[in-house]
Amino acid sequence: MAGLLDGQVALITGAGRGIGAATATLFAREGAKVVVNDLNAEPAEAVVAAIREAGGEAIAVPGDVTAPDFPETIVRTAVETFGKLNILVNNAGFTWDGVIHKMTDEQWQTILDVHATAPFRLIRAAAPYMRDVAKQELAEGRTPEPRCIINVSSTSGLHGNAGQANYATAKMGIVGLTKTVAKEWGRFGIRCNAVAFGYIDTRLTQPKEKGETVEVAGRKIAIGIPEARRELIPMLIPLGRAGTPEEAAGAVLFLASPLASYVTGHVLEVTGGYGI
Ligand SMILES: NC(=O)c1ccc[n+]([C@@H]2O[C@H](COP(=O)([O-])OP(=O)(O)OC[C@H]3O[C@@H](n4cnc5c(N)ncnc54)[C@H](O)[C@@H]3O)[C@@H](O)[C@H]2O)c1
């Protein structure tokens, strides 16, 4: 049976867990060859193994998207391995919460780096293989291949969120980046959209009391949502529950697929109705 992404190559950052892992799995099932990035090699390789076991094609390229030279390296690896790049999903990230009057410069910059600067650099690194190739195809009178970028945003960005000045700023910043790329690259047939998630059940939204951490540059950063606050969230969501990573991935697939071929510069809210 034909898949929605047959013959396409997708690069997904932060795809060892949660929304990124579900997206990589779904994309592969729909026929894409997938480049699975994550900060942690082990979960990235596990996602690749599961995709291969199901008959799909994928490679793991572990690494930190905030390392200045990593975007060029991973994009080049994707193209050297699979011959081209059709879809870039900027998904990698984590939170480092704190009220604004106590937020350090490091806390601010770390979150801006992972959620705004890294996606910018990845898009810039992809330009030769997305923008320039499409320009060449058009110059030769050919219809460009399908190409698109999907940036992961958040309701914290769209509405603000107490304790997340850094994250909210970055997640709104990526909306500006999304709309700008849509305007710059639309004439090459390249679409650029964002998905703003609300409350999706992943490691990022586990109870903070569980003590989950992300280790970046030798520093352990606590992630998660305090249990008392976590219990309140479903009450604010019309559908009354968290979304699953698979439900989140479905929205990313829609935007990547031909079903959204006339959608660009859009922010799709996937929230169970939160914030409406
Ligand atoms: N879960 C939610 O409710 C929610 C809501 C809104 C937005 N988001 C966003 O969705 C995206 C995915 O998060 P998730 O909920 O699936 O969390 P997750 O922790 O399950 O997965 C995120 C993955 O990104 C990886 N990662 C983190 N920093 C990285 C880096 N510098 N380089 C490479 N990989 C890195 C982590 O190792 C992890 O495997 C993030 O951008 C997050 O901000 C999540």
The ligand as an SDF file (V2000), in Angstrom:
LIG
                    3D

 44 48  0  0  0  0  0  0  0  0999 V2000
    5.3890   17.0320   26.0270 N   0  0  0  0  0  0  0  0  0  0  0  0
    4.7110   18.1770   25.9180 C   0  0  0  0  0  0  0  0  0  0  0  0
    3.6740   18.3740   26.5540 O   0  0  0  0  0  0  0  0  0  0  0  0
    5.1890   19.2610   24.9770 C   0  0  0  0  0  0  0  0  0  0  0  0
    4.3930   20.3790   24.8040 C   0  0  0  0  0  0  0  0  0  0  0  0
    4.7960   21.3900   23.9370 C   0  0  0  0  0  0  0  0  0  0  0  0
    5.9730   21.2490   23.2410 C   0  0  0  0  0  0  0  0  0  0  0  0
    6.7520   20.1540   23.4370 N   0  0  0  0  0  0  0  0  0  0  0  0
    8.0040   20.0680   22.6920 C   0  0  0  0  0  0  0  0  0  0  0  0
    8.0490   18.8460   21.9890 O   0  0  0  0  0  0  0  0  0  0  0  0
    9.4180   18.5190   21.7300 C   0  0  0  0  0  0  0  0  0  0  0  0
    9.6540   17.0700   22.1100 C   0  0  0  0  0  0  0  0  0  0  0  0
    9.5280   16.9110   23.5130 O   0  0  0  0  0  0  0  0  0  0  0  0
    8.9320   15.6130   24.2190 P   0  0  0  0  0  0  0  0  0  0  0  0
    7.7690   16.0440   25.0080 O   0  0  0  0  0  0  0  0  0  0  0  0
    8.7620   14.5150   23.2420 O   0  0  0  0  0  0  0  0  0  0  0  0
   10.0990   15.3070   25.2830 O   0  0  0  0  0  0  0  0  0  0  0  0
   11.0540   14.0430   25.4870 P   0  0  0  0  0  0  0  0  0  0  0  0
   11.9600   14.3860   26.6010 O   0  0  0  0  0  0  0  0  0  0  0  0
   10.2490   12.7970   25.5840 O   0  0  0  0  0  0  0  0  0  0  0  0
   11.8720   13.9780   24.1140 O   0  0  0  0  0  0  0  0  0  0  0  0
   12.7470   14.9960   23.7150 C   0  0  0  0  0  0  0  0  0  0  0  0
   14.0110   14.3730   23.1560 C   0  0  0  0  0  0  0  0  0  0  0  0
   14.8770   15.4390   22.7090 O   0  0  0  0  0  0  0  0  0  0  0  0
   16.1980   15.0770   23.0480 C   0  0  0  0  0  0  0  0  0  0  0  0
   17.0460   16.2620   23.1540 N   0  0  0  0  0  0  0  0  0  0  0  0
   17.0100   17.2140   24.1130 C   0  0  0  0  0  0  0  0  0  0  0  0
   17.9510   18.1190   23.9050 N   0  0  0  0  0  0  0  0  0  0  0  0
   18.6190   17.7550   22.7850 C   0  0  0  0  0  0  0  0  0  0  0  0
   19.7190   18.2740   22.0800 C   0  0  0  0  0  0  0  0  0  0  0  0
   20.3470   19.3870   22.5050 N   0  0  0  0  0  0  0  0  0  0  0  0
   20.1370   17.6430   20.9600 N   0  0  0  0  0  0  0  0  0  0  0  0
   19.5140   16.5070   20.5390 C   0  0  0  0  0  0  0  0  0  0  0  0
   18.4700   15.9550   21.1800 N   0  0  0  0  0  0  0  0  0  0  0  0
   18.0300   16.5570   22.3050 C   0  0  0  0  0  0  0  0  0  0  0  0
   16.0770   14.3490   24.3810 C   0  0  0  0  0  0  0  0  0  0  0  0
   17.2040   13.5270   24.6260 O   0  0  0  0  0  0  0  0  0  0  0  0
   14.7850   13.5690   24.1930 C   0  0  0  0  0  0  0  0  0  0  0  0
   15.0100   12.2440   23.7470 O   0  0  0  0  0  0  0  0  0  0  0  0
   10.2640   19.5300   22.5040 C   0  0  0  0  0  0  0  0  0  0  0  0
   10.6850   20.5590   21.6400 O   0  0  0  0  0  0  0  0  0  0  0  0
    9.2720   20.0780   23.5180 C   0  0  0  0  0  0  0  0  0  0  0  0
    9.6330   21.3560   23.9690 O   0  0  0  0  0  0  0  0  0  0  0  0
    6.3870   19.1450   24.2840 C   0  0  0  0  0  0  0  0  0  0  0  0
  1  2  1  0
  2  3  2  0
  2  4  1  0
  4  5  1  0
  4 44  2  0
  5  6  2  0
  6  7  1  0
  7  8  2  0
  8  9  1  0
  8 44  1  0
  9 10  1  0
  9 42  1  0
 10 11  1  0
 11 12  1  0
 11 40  1  0
 12 13  1  0
 13 14  1  0
 14 15  2  0
 14 16  1  0
 14 17  1  0
 17 18  1  0
 18 19  2  0
 18 20  1  0
 18 21  1  0
 21 22  1  0
 22 23  1  0
 23 24  1  0
 23 38  1  0
 24 25  1  0
 25 26  1  0
 25 36  1  0
 26 27  1  0
 26 35  1  0
 27 28  2  0
 28 29  1  0
 29 30  1  0
 29 35  2  0
 30 31  1  0
 30 32  2  0
 32 33  1  0
 33 34  2  0
 34 35  1  0
 36 37  1  0
 36 38  1  0
 38 39  1  0
 40 41  1  0
 40 42  1  0
 42 43  1  0
M  CHG  2   8   1  16  -1
M  END
$$$$
